[in-house]
Amino acid sequence: MSGARDKVVVITGASSGIGEATARVLSKAGASIVAVARRKDRLDQLVSDIEASGGKAIAVEADVTSLDDMQRAANTAKDTFGKLDVWVNNAGVMPLSPVEMNRIDEWTWMVDVNIKGVLNGVAAAQPLMRERGSGHFVNVSSVAGHLVFPGAAVYCATKFAVRALSEGIRMESDGSIRVTNISPGAIKTELADHIAVPEIKEGVKQFTDIAIDADAIAEAIHYAVAQPADVDVNEMIIRPSKQPL
């Protein structure tokens, strides 16, 4: 596929996992990458690797919970590459716990990153897309946005919200802005590191044996981004063949 060539793609949470893999895959396909995350050292290494392979990329140290940061990332994309084609809302956190534990700080963190972070990305990117008359949001939800699991109610709620936002933005668009909701299953990422409840963390780690590489999600995102302008891939669920739920 060459449909991603020459597109300018902003990716949040690009310092590891799905975000990093997506940056590498899309850069190889000819896209210019704006890698966004808080860990600047990792972003710099990613950009260095992409440039060494002949690609184009820049790093923007930013926090998705800050609208100002997201607007700065969007403006940096336009100022550096002349436009903004695709915004990948990938950054997310997963500090799982039973609701009865009242880990309110973790709830707030998830809402701020997983929901408000997506909204901040949309708010920053959509005006530039409207100005150009085209654009594409790729929002990373989860299988937890389709099913509710014990110990994951709040996380599931945030990922259900991402799916709802994706569909709402699509329906409100006049067709010029495409929206793709990606729902990964068990993927080899750092998400489980956020879990502070030992028994839940151990349960999640049991999925490690069947977890698939983040490249699988990156390739799915590439597929959606590379489609012609009149084709909108709205929803994809990608999980290990052995994952039952």
KATA-V890485 format. One record per backbone hydrogen bond with DSSP energy under -0.5 kcal/mol. NH is the residue of the N-H (numbers start at 1). CO is the residue of the C=O. E is the energy in kcal/mol with one decimal. If there is no record, write none. Layout:
((NH;CO;E) (NH;CO;E))
This chain:
((5;2;-1.7) (6;30;-2.5) (7;4;-1.9) (9;7;-0.6) (9;32;-3.0) (10;86;-2.9) (11;34;-2.5) (12;88;-2.4) (13;36;-0.8) (14;36;-2.4) (16;13;-0.8) (19;13;-0.5) (19;16;-0.8) (20;16;-1.6) (21;17;-2.4) (22;18;-2.6) (23;19;-2.1) (24;20;-2.1) (25;21;-2.5) (26;22;-2.7) (27;23;-1.9) (28;24;-1.8) (29;25;-1.1) (30;27;-1.5) (31;26;-2.5) (32;7;-3.1) (33;56;-2.4) (34;9;-2.9) (35;33;-0.6) (35;58;-2.7) (36;11;-2.8) (36;34;-0.6) (37;60;-1.5) (40;38;-1.4) (43;39;-1.9) (44;40;-2.8) (45;41;-1.6) (46;42;-2.3) (47;43;-2.8) (48;44;-2.2) (49;45;-2.4) (50;46;-2.4) (51;47;-2.7) (52;48;-2.1) (53;49;-1.1) (53;50;-0.5) (54;51;-1.5) (55;50;-2.8) (56;31;-0.6) (58;33;-2.1) (60;35;-2.9) (62;37;-2.3) (62;60;-0.7) (66;63;-2.0) (67;65;-0.6) (70;66;-2.0) (71;67;-2.6) (72;68;-2.2) (73;69;-2.2) (74;70;-2.4) (75;71;-2.6) (76;72;-2.3) (77;73;-2.0) (78;74;-2.0) (79;75;-3.0) (80;76;-2.4) (81;77;-2.6) (82;78;-2.0) (83;77;-0.7) (85;8;-1.8) (86;8;-2.4) (87;136;-2.6) (88;10;-3.5) (89;87;-0.8) (89;138;-2.4) (90;88;-1.4) (96;94;-1.6) (97;151;-1.2) (101;98;-1.7) (102;99;-2.2) (104;102;-2.1) (106;103;-0.6) (107;103;-1.8) (108;104;-2.7) (109;105;-2.1) (110;106;-2.5) (111;107;-2.6) (112;108;-2.8) (113;109;-2.5) (114;110;-2.6) (115;110;-0.7) (115;111;-1.3) (116;111;-2.7) (117;112;-0.7) (119;115;-2.4) (120;116;-2.8) (121;117;-1.8) (122;118;-2.5) (123;119;-2.9) (124;120;-2.0) (125;121;-2.4) (126;122;-2.8) (127;123;-0.5) (129;125;-2.0) (130;126;-2.9) (131;127;-2.1) (132;128;-1.5) (133;129;-1.7) (134;129;-1.7) (135;176;-1.4) (136;85;-1.2) (137;178;-2.8) (138;87;-2.5) (139;137;-0.5) (139;180;-2.8) (140;89;-2.6) (140;138;-0.5) (141;139;-0.9) (141;182;-3.2) (143;184;-2.2) (145;142;-2.0) (146;143;-1.8) (147;143;-1.7) (152;149;-2.1) (156;152;-3.3) (157;153;-2.3) (158;154;-2.1) (159;155;-1.9) (160;156;-2.8) (161;157;-1.9) (162;158;-1.5) (163;159;-1.7) (164;160;-2.2) (165;161;-2.7) (166;162;-2.5) (167;163;-2.3) (168;164;-2.5) (169;165;-2.8) (170;166;-2.1) (171;167;-2.5) (172;168;-2.0) (173;169;-1.1) (173;170;-0.6) (178;135;-2.7) (178;176;-0.6) (180;137;-2.8) (181;234;-2.8) (182;139;-2.8) (182;180;-0.6) (183;236;-3.1) (184;182;-0.6) (185;238;-2.3) (187;185;-0.7) (188;212;-2.5) (189;187;-1.4) (193;190;-1.6) (194;191;-1.9) (195;192;-1.5) (197;96;-0.6) (198;196;-0.7) (201;197;-2.7) (202;198;-2.5) (203;199;-1.7) (204;200;-2.5) (205;201;-2.0) (206;202;-0.8) (206;203;-0.6) (207;204;-1.9) (208;205;-1.8) (209;206;-0.6) (210;207;-1.0) (211;207;-1.4) (212;186;-2.0) (216;213;-1.7) (217;214;-0.7) (218;214;-2.2) (219;215;-2.6) (220;216;-1.3) (221;217;-2.5) (222;218;-2.4) (223;219;-2.3) (224;220;-2.1) (225;221;-2.7) (226;222;-2.2) (227;224;-1.0) (231;228;-2.3) (232;230;-0.5) (233;231;-0.6) (234;232;-1.0) (236;181;-2.2) (238;183;-1.9) (238;236;-0.5) (243;240;-1.7) (244;242;-0.6))
